[in-house]
């Protein structure tokens, strides 16, 4: 193994040991006694990887990490931390560190972590030129739009597709989470290997382990033959775990082990099977809040949430509705052999005024219906379903005259919050977007006003 490594540690003995081990393994390792010395060294030379202690005198490892990544976001950094400081190390990973190692360092674990880091560095190098020319023009399959939030999705996908990092996609139902996951796979070095998806909410708890990891013949009633799980079947490719927030805590522990150890064991099996898959997960739940309530394992959350992508709802990017609708008209007109040319202006007005609780998926269904129902070459208002043409715009729905005696803004806010919660079955994650609030803000308002489910 070759590659240059800068070791940063204020303990001389630790530096000397690491430098000796790594140079024997074929790396080109040099060391410095602190963060400020490391920054000076980086001004003089480039290093493939930086191995730094977290707690040091002067400039801390966290401050060093932030400074390095601000100057070079692609720099690979591994943190070393004393036992008991794992929370800080996890924070460092959220800020961009590749991984962390607990002291006292285990030689084998150190070398395995370095090997994985250099595998990622190699992949990044091989794909940099290919993706550079796509950086400004990349579009994702069926993810149409010019809104700034969609442009940010393009940017992140382009940046992280060549890596092996786990990805967590947030978004309401129907926003296109699986399409983004497929785009990441198609733009990655794994594109020629399988992309396999599973909806964690659609599989019974008793069967999801078998779906993911497989089972042996006779391992449970109905297991008449050995079956391979999607982790094995997708080796070399990507596994997409949709609605990951619905997975039960017991299964979460098994998934965490599979991710950490990169191996699985079939239900009823006795042999651990190595697997090489990239994990992309998706959810419409606030998993951070779920961890605080005990509904989701914190350690698994940090493993999955290395790269986070937030997909906006269709309400947030209303100006993209026309472009999306035009795309779906062409798609279904061509597929059905019809000659629908577009959407009439009155029809488009209805589409623009509708709130789209089902997001892009609902818009696609509405346009498909319109294409099939249209009598002429344009989709008219009567070709749309009733819920679209009979709904008022959000502004029209709440417009009222201010009474002479005035109103209580607090009472008005209480009523709007209560209506939103009623409409969504008292699910905060679904009600918050209707009110233009974050999950945390709505939770605060509920607590502040003492609003409870009847």
C-alpha positions, -999 to 999 in steps of 0.1 A, spaced: 0 0 0 13 34 -9 1 69 0 12 99 21 -1 103 56 4 132 80 2 122 117 -8 149 142 -5 141 179 10 160 209 23 127 224 57 120 210 56 83 218 24 79 200 37 97 169 69 76 168 49 43 170 25 53 143 52 66 120 72 34 124 41 11 118 29 30 88 62 33 71 68 -4 75 34 -10 58 46 10 28 29 43 35 49 76 34 42 88 69 55 120 87 44 134 120 40 168 137 33 176 174 1 198 170 -26 214 149 -7 246 141 23 227 129 0 205 108 -14 236 90 22 249 83 31 214 70 1 214 47 11 248 32 44 231 22 32 197 11 0 178 1 -10 146 19 -35 119 8 -47 114 44 -44 131 78 -45 111 110 -51 134 139 -57 132 176 -89 148 188 -78 164 220 -45 183 218 -30 214 234 -34 246 214 -54 239 182 -77 210 189 -83 181 164 -119 194 158 -106 229 150 -79 214 127 -105 193 109 -128 224 103 -99 245 91 -86 217 67 -120 209 52 -128 246 48 -97 249 26 -100 214 9 -134 197 13 -120 166 -4 -92 160 22 -95 126 39 -92 129 77 -93 102 104 -97 112 140 -81 94 170 -99 97 203 -95 85 238 -122 61 252 -151 82 264 -149 108 237 -168 89 211 -196 115 209 -170 141 198 -156 117 172 -191 111 158 -195 149 156 -163 150 137 -176 125 112 -208 146 108 -185 175 99 -167 156 73 -141 132 89 -138 98 71 -138 78 103 -125 76 139 -103 53 159 -104 48 197 -72 49 217 -53 28 225 -52 20 188 -56 -15 176 -30 -21 149 -53 -43 127 -82 -20 130 -59 10 121 -47 -7 90 -82 -18 79 -95 17 83 -66 32 64 -72 7 36 -108 17 33 -99 53 33 -74 49 5 -100 29 -15 -123 59 -13 -94 83 -22 -86 61 -53 -123 61 -64 -125 99 -60 -93 103 -80 -106 80 -108 -140 98 -110 -129 134 -105 -123 142 -142 -154 124 -153 -177 142 -129 -161 176 -132 -176 181 -167 -210 171 -153 -208 193 -123 -226 223 -137 -251 205 -160 -260 173 -142 -297 164 -141 -312 134 -124 -337 110 -140 -372 125 -137 -360 149 -110 -370 180 -130 -367 216 -118 -348 248 -114 -355 256 -78 -325 263 -57 -332 234 -34 -333 210 -63 -300 225 -76 -285 217 -42 -297 181 -45 -279 180 -79 -247 194 -64 -246 169 -35 -254 139 -57 -226 148 -81 -202 153 -51 -209 121 -33 -218 96 -60 -182 85 -66 -177 77 -29 -188 47 -8 -204 69 20 -238 59 33 -265 84 24 -298 93 42 -325 110 21 -352 130 38 -384 139 22 -422 136 22 -438 107 5 -438 112 -33 -409 136 -35 -387 112 -54 -364 97 -28 -359 64 -47 -351 83 -80 -324 102 -62 -310 70 -48 -309 54 -82 -292 85 -96 -264 82 -70 -260 45 -80 -260 52 -117 -233 79 -113 -211 58 -91 -184 31 -99 -211 5 -88 -234 14 -117 -228 -20 -134 -237 -40 -102 -273 -44 -88 -294 -17 -73 -319 -34 -50 -346 -16 -30 -368 -26 -1 -396 -8 16 -391 -14 54 -427 -3 61 -442 -28 36 -424 -60 49 -438 -76 81 -414 -75 111 -411 -113 111 -399 -114 75 -377 -83 70 -346 -101 84 -350 -128 58 -356 -102 30 -324 -84 39 -300 -113 49 -317 -144 34 -325 -177 52 -316 -213 52 -340 -242 43 -361 -251 73 -352 -221 94 -389 -212 99 -423 -224 88 -425 -220 50 -388 -219 44 -387 -247 19 -355 -237 3 -324 -215 9 -330 -179 -1 -305 -152 -7 -312 -118 9 -308 -85 -10 -275 -77 8 -259 -108 -8 -277 -103 -41 -265 -67 -43 -229 -73 -35 -208 -49 -54 -238 -26 -59 -263 -6 -38 -290 -14 -13 -318 12 -9 -337 10 24 -369 30 20 -389 41 50 -360 31 73 -377 49 102 -403 21 103 -378 -6 111 -382 -21 146 -354 -15 171 -344 -52 172 -339 -53 135 -320 -20 137 -293 -37 158 -288 -64 132 -286 -39 104 -260 -19 123 -239 -50 127 -241 -58 90 -230 -23 81 -202 -22 106 -188 -57 100 -197 -58 62 -210 -93 66 -244 -110 71 -257 -142 85 -288 -159 69 -317 -166 92 -310 -201 106 -274 -200 93 -242 -205 111 -217 -188 87 -210 -151 83 -211 -141 47 -190 -111 35 -209 -84 16 -199 -53 -2 -228 -29 -6 -234 8 -4 -263 17 18 -287 45 9 -317 50 32 -347 72 30 -373 84 55 -401 110 60 -396 109 98 -373 131 119 -349 104 129 -330 127 153 -362 132 173 -369 94 171 -335 87 187 -343 110 216 -377 91 221 -360 57 219 -377 48 186 -345 47 166 -310 36 176 -286 66 179 -256 46 168 -274 34 136 -286 69 129 -250 82 129 -240 53 106 -267 61 81 -266 99 83 -230 104 70 -244 122 39 -278 138 42 -299 149 13 -331 169 19 -357 167 -8 -381 197 -9 -419 191 -12 -437 202 -43 -453 230 -23 -418 245 -16 -409 246 -53 -442 256 -70 -424 272 -99 -412 238 -110 -448 225 -114 -451 236 -150 -418 219 -161 -427 187 -143 -462 187 -157 -448 192 -193 -423 163 -187 -452 139 -176 -473 150 -206 -446 140 -230 -439 108 -211 -475 95 -211 -484 109 -245 -455 90 -260 -461 58 -240 -498 56 -250 -494 67 -286 -515 98 -282 -507 132 -296 -513 154 -265 -492 186 -271 -495 202 -236 -516 218 -209 -542 246 -214 -535 278 -195 -566 275 -172 -556 239 -164 -521 251 -155 -536 276 -131 -554 249 -112 -522 229 -111 -502 259 -97 -528 267 -70 -531 231 -57 -512 222 -26 -501 187 -37 -501 167 -5 -488 137 -25 -460 157 -41 -445 148 -75 -460 113 -74 -495 128 -72 -488 153 -99 -476 125 -122 -508 105 -116 -529 136 -123 -511 143 -155 -514 106 -166 -551 108 -160 -553 141 -179 -535 126 -209 -559 96 -210 -590 118 -206 -582 147 -230 -605 150 -260 -583 175 -279 -545 180 -280 -544 200 -248 -553 189 -212 -583 209 -201 -596 216 -165 -624 190 -169 -597 164 -176 -583 168 -140 -597 151 -109 -621 170 -87 -598 175 -58 -575 196 -80 -601 218 -96 -623 223 -66 -596 233 -42 -587 269 -35 -553 283 -33 -538 285 2 -542 323 2 -578 321 -8 -585 294 18 -575 316 47 -585 351 35 -609 368 58 -619 403 69 -604 416 102 -634 421 126 -638 455 143 -630 440 177 -597 425 164 -585 389 167 -561 369 190 -531 359 169 -523 333 196 -558 318 193 -556 319 155 -522 300 156 -537 274 180 -566 268 156 -544 265 125 -520 241 143 -549 220 156 -565 218 121 -531 208 106 -527 181 132 -562 168 127 -558 166 90 -526 146 93 -538 122 120 -517 140 146 -484 131 129 -460 160 135 -437 152 106 -467 155 82 -484 185 99 -452 207 100 -449 212 62 -485 223 60 -477 251 84 -443 260 69 -426 249 101 -398 225 109 -405 194 131 -388 210 161 -407 243 157 -441 226 156 -432 204 186 -422 236 205 -455 252 196 -475 222 207 -458 222 240 -460 260 244 -498 261 238 -504 228 255 -521 213 224 -528 176 228 -545 150 207 -582 147 218 
